[in-house]
Amino acid sequence: MKTGILLINLGTPDDPGPSAVGRYLTEFLSDGRVVDIPWLPRQILVRGIISPLRRFRSSREYKKVWTEEGSPLLLYGKQLAQKVAERCAALASSQPELGELHVHFAMRYQNPGMPMVLEQMRQCGYDRIIIVPLYAQYASATTGSTLQEAMRIISKWYVIPELRMISQYWDDEGYLSCFHNRARKFDLDSYDHILFSYHGVPVRQVDKVYEDQRCANHSCEVEINDENKFCYKATCFATTRALAKRLGLVEDQYSVAFQSRLDKKWLKPFSDQVIEELAQDGVKRLLVFSPAFVADCLETTVEIGEEYVEIFEEAGGEKLDFVPSLNAEDDWTEAVTNLIRRHL
């Protein structure tokens, strides 16, 4: 049996210039699962307002994180795919019954694009394809969009192989252990508070998970159950509880918040406001995790590492440290390989 494994992350511009950033923003925000309003108002909003106005500001921010080799998100993705491929080759060698295992990498938006990479996989004639979105917590705008696009493309193939899709893995032991390992590099007792900051989504998107269209009715901050197990808000809070338990934290030592909002109707509390309030309440040393991101990117390096540091210090805080993401480190490579192995 030949198995093709596809790792997918969100996307990145081809270069940090305004034109490339504009193309990326337009494709990304034109997705009906990302900006979930009717098609015509969405196109007017994205193509007429957001993309033309934000491309220049976003371009300046991308230039801060861009490397000589390109976008860090793309570099980490390629490195991770290469290392997972090496692990999978060793796995197949030791367990011949697994057959051939081949690893590919794609971006949901821009390049390397899913249509191109999946066409390459189609030509390989795989018996089975495993799709692994690199988002630990399910959200319609990330995992949902990625899996929908994969199904759209594959549904047009004349021959459709066995297909497996991984929707989420926030409770995976390997994933949690990797963030625990990052935390070991910090003296947790030296911080006054710890913040777990997740990328935000509009409240209406988590409301749609439920029959009653009301996330607020389902105890998402305190438990995971059959009704909220695919609610992004619920899994973010559950991820935090799982990590806090591993780190030996009690409830008053940490908070959960959501960053990168576009308006006031997104998940609360907002990370920037929480950080400011913590500083005003006397917190001098703050440590920030961002478990929604398995690779460092604009939202971690610039938004948390620069903008939130400035907010914290202006409000009276002294030091804000950010816990690096998983990137392409060996423990994360092993965790992804084990996740794939369980789906073979």
N, C-alpha and C positions, 0 to 999 in steps of 0.2 A: 504494500500500500504506500502510495505517495501522498504526503500531507503537506499542504501549503499553509503557513501561519502568517497572518497579516497583523502587524502592530500599527495602530493608527493614533496620531495625535491631532490636535485641533487645526493648526495651521500657522503660517507666518508669511510675511511679504517676501518677494524674491530679493529685494534689497531695501535699504532703509529710506530711499528717496520718496518724496510725496506721491509720485505717480504710482509706484509699486504698492505703497501703503494704501493708496486710494483703491486700487484694484482689489486688494485683500479685504479691506473694510466693506466694499460693495458686495463682494461674493459672500462674505461671512454674514453680514447683516441682512442680505436679501433672502436668506434662508427662513422659510416660514416657521420653523421650530425655534429659531433664535429671536426674531421679532415677530411674534405670533399675532399679527393683525392682518386684515384682508390684503390681498395682493396689491391693489392699486395704491391705497394709502401707504403701504410699506415701501413701494418703489419711490413714491414722492418723498417720503421721509428719508430714506436711505440715500437715494441718488441725488435728491435735490437739496438736502440739508446736512445730514450727518457726515457722509463721505467727503463732500467738498470742504466742509468746515474743519473736520477732525484730522484729515490727512496730514496737514502741516504740523499740528501739535504732536500727533502720534509719530510722525517722521522724526521729530527731534528726540522723542523718547526712545525710539528704536535705535537711533544712532548711539545712544548711551550704552546699549547692551550688545551692539553688533561687534563681531570679532573679524579678524582677517580671514577666517574660514567661513564666515557667514553668520546666520542666525543661531543663537545658542540652542533654541528649541529644536531646530533641524539637526544640529550637530549631535546633541544628546540623543535624539531619536535614531539617527544612523548608527551611533556608537552602541546604543542599547541593542538594536537589531543585530549588529555584527556579533556582539558578545553572546546574545541569546542563540544565534545561529551556531556558534561554536559549542555552546553547552548542549544544544539539541543534537548536534552531530555526535558528540561524545555519548549522549543518552542513547541514540539510535545504534551506535556501535556496540554498546554494552547490552542493549535489549533489541536484537534484530527483529523480534516480532512486531515492533513499533513501525517498521518500514522506514522509508526515507522521510526526513523532516527538513523542510526548507522555509526560511524566514524572510519575509518582505516587510518593508516599511512604507507608509503613505501618510499624507496629510488630508484631513477632511476638506480643507480649503487651500487653494493654490498648489504649490509643488513640493514633493512629487505627488501628483493628484491621484485620487482613488480610481478614476476611470482608466488611466494609463497603467497603474500598478496591477489592478485586477485583470486587465487585458493580458498583461504579461503572465499572470497566474493562470488564466484560462488556457493560454497557449502551452503551459507546462503540463496540462492534462492531469491535474491532481484528482485523486480519489476522494479526498476530503479537504475542506478548508476550515480553518479555525480563525475567527476574527476577534482580536483583542483590542478594544478601544482603551487608550491609556488614561481613563478617568475612573477612579475608584468608586465614586458615588454616582449612581444613575441620575441623569437629568435629561429632560426631553431635548434641551438645546445642545447637548454634547453627545452623550451616548445614543439617545434616541435619533438624533439627526444622522449620526455616523452609521448606525445600523440600518436606518431607512435608506440611505444612499447606497450602502452595500447591496441591499435587497433589490433596489431599483436597477442597479447595473447587472447583477447576477441573474435577475429574472429574465433578461433579454438573451441569455445564453441558450443555445439549442440543447447542450448537455449541461445539466446542473448537478454538480457533485454533492456528496454529503456535506452539510453546512452546519457549523456550530458557532454560536455567538455568545460572548461573555458580556453580560449586561452590567455587572458591578462586582466589586470584590473588596469593599471597604472593611469587611470583617476577616479578610484573609490574614493568616498568621504571618506570612512572609512580608506583606505590605506593612502591617503594624510593627513588626520587628525592625524594619528598615528605619522608620521614623524614631523608634526607640533608640536605635543605634546612633542616629544623628544627635539625639538629645544627650547622649553620654558625653559628648564633647563639651557640654556646658555644665557648670555647677548650678543646678536648679535651685539650691538653697540660697544662692546669692541674689536671686531675683525676688522682687516684691510681688510680682504677679506674672501669670502666663496667659497669653491670648492665643486662641485657635481661630485663625481668620480664613474663611472659605470664600470662594468667588460667589457673588450674589446672583440671583435670578429674580425675575418678576414674581410677585406673590401669586398672580393669576396662573402661572405655570405649575406651581405645586398644588394649587387648588384643583387643577384638572385631573390630578391623580385619583381623586375621590368621587364617589357617587353623589355625595351631597355638595361637591364643589367648594368645600371649606376645609382647608388644611388646619385652620385654627381649632377645629373640633376634634382633633385626633391625637392629642398628647405627644406631639412630635418632639418636644424638648426633653421628654423623660423616658420614652420607651419606644421599642420597635415591636410592631405587631403585624398581623396579616394584612391589615388595611394600609399601613404606612410604610411597608418595607421597600417600596420603590419611590417614596417621597424624598426628594433631595434634602429638604430641611431635616427630616427625621434621621436620615443616614449620616448627615454631617454631625448632628448632636450625638449619635451613636458612636461614630468614629472617635469623637472627642472623649466620650466616656471610656471607650476601650483603651485609648492612649493614656488617659489620666490614671486608669487603674494600673497600667504597666509602669507608669512613672511614679506611682505612689502619691498622687495628688488628691487632696480633698476638695470639696466643691468650692469653698471660698478662695482657693488658690488660683483658680482659672476661670476664664470666660470664653464664650463662643460669639463670634460676630461675622458679618458678611461684607466683603469689599467690592470695589469696582462697580458700584451702582450707577445707573443712568438717570434714575428719578426716584422719588420718594415712595413709590409703590413696589419697591423691591424688598427682599427679605431683610428683616431687622433682627438685632441691632446692627447699625452700620459701623464697620471697623474704625473708620477715621474718627467718628464721634466717640466711640468707646475709648480709644486711645487718648483723646483729649480729656475726657472725663476722668480716666484713671490718673493721669498726671495732675489734674486739678485736685483730686482727692488725696494726693500725697504719694502716689506710686513713683518712685525714683528710677527703679531698674525694671525693665519689662522685656520679656522674652516672647517672641512671636513664632508660632508654627503656621504653616499653610498647607494642610494635608490634601487639599483638593488638587494641588499641582504636584505631579510626580517628576516634573523637570522645571528647573528655574527658568524664568521668562520675564517678560516686561512687568507682569503683576507682582512678582516677588522681588526682583532686583531693583526696580525703579519705584513702584508704588509703595511697597513696604520698606525696602532698604533705603529709600531717599525721602519720599514724600511723608511717610508716617513718622520717620525719624524727626523730620523738621516739625511736624505737628506736635509730637510728644515733647520735644525740647522747648518749643515756644510756650507750651502750657505748663512748664515747670518740671518736666521729667529730666533725668540726667543721662540715661543710657537705654537705648532700645537695640536689642540684638535679634537677628533673624536666624532661624534654624534652616540651613540649606535643605533643598529638596533631594530627591533620590537620584535624579539624573541618570548616569549610566554606571553607577558604582557596582562593585561585585555582588554585594548582598541583594541589591535590587534586581540585577541580572538573574541571580539564583531564584529569587522570589517569582519573577515572571516565568522563568523556565518551569518551575514547579506548578505554577498556575496552569500553564499549557499542558503539562504532563497529566494533570488530573482530568483534562478534557480529551485525552487521546483514547 
